[in-house]
Amino acid sequence: MTNAKLSLAVLARVAEFLQELPEADVADLAAGRARLAVVPFGASAPRVPAARRPSRTVGAHRPAAPALDPDGARATLTAMGSRDEGTVYLSPWNAKDLRALAAHLEMRGVTGLKKADLIDRIVDRTIGYRVNSSAIRQL
């Protein structure tokens, strides 16, 4: 078999395999959060590839966090309509900048919080209260 035919045969097998996977697993593969492994016939564990420099796949890295602008962040969060939007907006921020934003929002007791908890508190403080208040007014 020529290299081209061999490559096509391998790609066909990989395509068959991918069709059987759940969408979440395929998305993880595409984003670089999962990888395929070769398990030789008769072996019980995958073959460990030789160490090589990791490839840079498109979209596999997180976007850089924006420079801290507390007033701009407050305005952006205030304009958002859901908690999920706020969480996505704040996720790339590092914990130091999140704590600075929390201080700007005059929040107390956030020093020991983990990043995810800190994001939740900021989102609740900026978006959550407004969403809750709006829902209560509609009752």
C-alpha positions as CSV (number, residue, x, y, z in Angstrom):
1,M,0.0,0.0,0.0
2,T,1.3,3.5,-0.8
3,N,1.6,6.2,1.8
4,A,-1.4,8.0,0.3
5,K,-3.6,4.8,0.4
6,L,-2.4,4.0,3.9
7,S,-3.2,7.5,5.1
8,L,-6.7,7.3,3.6
9,A,-7.3,3.9,5.2
10,V,-6.2,5.3,8.6
11,L,-8.4,8.4,8.2
12,A,-11.4,6.2,7.3
13,R,-10.9,4.2,10.5
14,V,-10.5,7.3,12.6
15,A,-13.7,8.8,11.0
16,E,-15.6,5.6,11.9
17,F,-14.3,5.8,15.4
18,L,-15.3,9.5,15.8
19,Q,-18.8,8.8,14.6
20,E,-19.3,6.5,17.6
21,L,-18.0,9.0,20.2
22,P,-20.3,11.3,22.1
23,E,-20.3,14.9,20.9
24,A,-18.7,16.1,24.1
25,D,-15.7,13.8,23.5
26,V,-15.3,15.0,20.0
27,A,-15.5,18.6,21.2
28,D,-12.7,17.8,23.7
29,L,-10.6,16.3,21.0
30,A,-11.1,19.3,18.8
31,A,-10.2,21.7,21.6
32,G,-7.1,19.8,22.6
33,R,-8.5,18.8,26.0
34,A,-8.4,15.1,25.0
35,R,-6.2,13.0,22.7
36,L,-6.4,9.7,20.8
37,A,-4.1,6.8,21.7
38,V,-2.9,3.8,19.8
39,V,-3.5,0.4,21.5
40,P,-1.6,-2.3,19.6
41,F,-3.4,-5.5,19.0
42,G,-3.1,-7.8,22.0
43,A,-1.9,-5.0,24.3
44,S,-3.9,-3.8,27.3
45,A,-2.5,-0.3,27.5
46,P,-2.0,2.4,24.9
47,R,1.5,2.9,23.4
48,V,3.2,5.9,24.9
49,P,4.4,8.2,22.2
50,A,7.9,9.6,22.2
51,A,8.1,13.0,23.9
52,R,7.7,15.8,21.5
53,R,6.8,19.5,21.6
54,P,3.1,20.0,22.1
55,S,1.3,21.2,19.0
56,R,-0.5,24.5,19.0
57,T,-4.1,23.9,18.0
58,V,-6.4,26.7,17.1
59,G,-8.6,27.6,20.1
60,A,-6.8,25.3,22.5
61,H,-5.5,28.2,24.7
62,R,-7.5,30.6,26.7
63,P,-7.8,34.1,25.6
64,A,-5.7,36.6,27.4
65,A,-7.4,38.4,30.2
66,P,-8.2,42.0,29.6
67,A,-6.3,44.7,31.4
68,L,-8.0,45.5,34.7
69,D,-10.4,48.4,34.3
70,P,-12.8,48.2,37.3
71,D,-15.2,50.8,36.0
72,G,-15.3,49.3,32.6
73,A,-15.8,45.8,34.0
74,R,-18.6,47.1,36.2
75,A,-20.3,48.7,33.2
76,T,-19.8,45.6,31.1
77,L,-21.2,43.3,33.8
78,T,-24.1,45.7,34.4
79,A,-25.0,45.5,30.8
80,M,-25.1,41.7,30.7
81,G,-28.4,39.9,30.9
82,S,-27.5,36.6,32.5
83,R,-25.2,35.1,35.0
84,D,-23.6,32.8,32.4
85,E,-22.5,35.8,30.3
86,G,-20.8,37.3,33.4
87,T,-19.1,34.0,34.2
88,V,-17.7,33.7,30.7
89,Y,-16.5,37.3,30.7
90,L,-14.7,36.9,34.0
91,S,-13.2,33.4,33.5
92,P,-10.0,34.5,31.7
93,W,-9.2,37.0,34.5
94,N,-6.6,36.0,37.1
95,A,-7.5,35.8,40.8
96,K,-5.5,38.9,41.6
97,D,-7.5,41.0,39.2
98,L,-10.8,39.5,40.3
99,R,-9.9,40.4,43.9
100,A,-9.1,44.0,42.8
101,L,-12.5,44.1,41.0
102,A,-14.2,42.8,44.1
103,A,-12.5,45.5,46.2
104,H,-13.7,48.1,43.7
105,L,-17.2,46.8,44.1
106,E,-16.8,47.2,47.8
107,M,-17.2,43.5,48.5
108,R,-15.9,42.1,51.7
109,G,-14.7,38.6,52.7
110,V,-13.4,37.5,49.3
111,T,-9.7,37.2,50.2
112,G,-9.7,33.4,50.8
113,L,-12.1,32.5,48.0
114,K,-11.1,30.2,45.1
115,K,-11.2,31.8,41.7
116,A,-14.5,30.0,40.7
117,D,-16.2,31.1,44.0
118,L,-14.9,34.7,43.5
119,I,-16.3,34.8,40.0
120,D,-19.7,33.5,41.4
121,R,-19.7,36.2,44.1
122,I,-18.9,39.0,41.7
123,V,-21.5,37.8,39.2
124,D,-24.1,37.6,41.9
125,R,-23.2,41.1,43.1
126,T,-23.4,42.7,39.7
127,I,-25.8,40.6,37.6
128,G,-27.5,38.3,40.1
129,Y,-29.2,40.9,42.2
130,R,-30.6,42.7,39.1
131,V,-31.9,39.4,37.6
132,N,-33.5,38.3,40.9
133,S,-35.1,41.7,41.4
134,S,-36.5,41.7,37.9
135,A,-37.9,38.2,38.4
136,I,-39.5,39.2,41.7
137,R,-41.1,42.3,40.2
138,Q,-42.7,40.2,37.5
139,L,-44.5,38.1,40.1
